[in-house]
């Protein structure tokens, strides 16, 4: 049995999110939580919260045993850009693209 959780529009680039996602893919949930708790990257806090949500979904909706769960899949995909501008000299402006990403986690036996 597999249970999913997703986060859309996280304020982080997909490339930085994938660095953290690669650390926990295929690991048991308790080991993955421990890795994320002590990782200093911003993405670790975001993915940890999403992993907690997936575990809660598995326990509540499917009645799964938390100790037996593993992180089956973690996908981090590029989301939309927030388009902003930065004022420059002589009335000009530069475009600033603020990246977002979508994160999908699946936990299972």
N, C-alpha and C positions, 0 to 999 in steps of 0.2 A: 504494500500500500504506500502511496506517495501523497504528500501534502505540499501545497505551494503557498508562497507568499511573494508579493511583488511591491515594488516602490517605483513610482514613475515621477520623473522630473526632479531627481535629487541634484542638488547644486554642487556637482563635482564632475570633472571630465571622465569620460569612459575609460581612458587610458590609465588614469590614476586608480579608478575603481577596480580595474582588472588586476592590478598588482596585488591588491588585498584579496580579491576573489580566488586567485591562484593558490593562495596559502591554505585555504580551507576546503577546497574541492576534494571530495572523497573521504574526508576525515570524520570520525565520530563527533557528535554534536558537543559533548563536554570538552573534548580536545580543541575543537574549533572555537568554542566560546572563550577558552583560556588563551588561545593565540590572539584573538581579537581584543581581549581585555587589556593585554599588555603591548599592543602594537601602537606606536605613536602617530600613525597616519590618520588623517581626517576620515578617510573611507572606512577605516576599521570600526569607528563608532557607529557609522551609518549602517554598515552591513551587520554589525552585532545586534543592533536593534531589530533589523529585519529578520535575522536568524531567530531571535527570541519570539518574534511574531509567528514564524513558521512552526516553531516547536509548540507554541500555545495552540495554533490551529490544529496540529496533529493530535494533541492531547484532548482538546475539547470536541472537535468535530469527528475525529476518527477513533478516539479512545486508544491511541497508540501508547506504547511504553517508551518513556522519554530516554531511558538508559540504552535502549536498543537502536535509537535513531542515528542515521548517518546523513551527511550532506551529500545528496546524490548529484545535483547539478547547481551551478551558479553561473548565470549569464549577466553580463554588464554590456548594455547596448547604448549607443549614442542617442541622446534625446534632442530636443529643439534647442536653439540658441536664444538667450535673452540678448536683444540688440540694444546696445547703449552707445553713447558717443562721449568722446573726451575733447574738450575745447582746446584748440591750438591757436597759434599766432595768426594775426591778420584775418580774423573772422572765419577761419577754417575749422574743421572738425574731423577727428579720426573715429572710425567705427571700432567699438570694443564688443567682441562676442563673448558672452559669458556662457560657458558650456553647462549642459545638464546631461543626465544619463538615466536610464531605466535599469533597475536591478531586479532579477528574478531568481528566487531560491526554491529548490525542491528538496525536501527531506523525506527519508523513507527507511525501511528496514534493511 
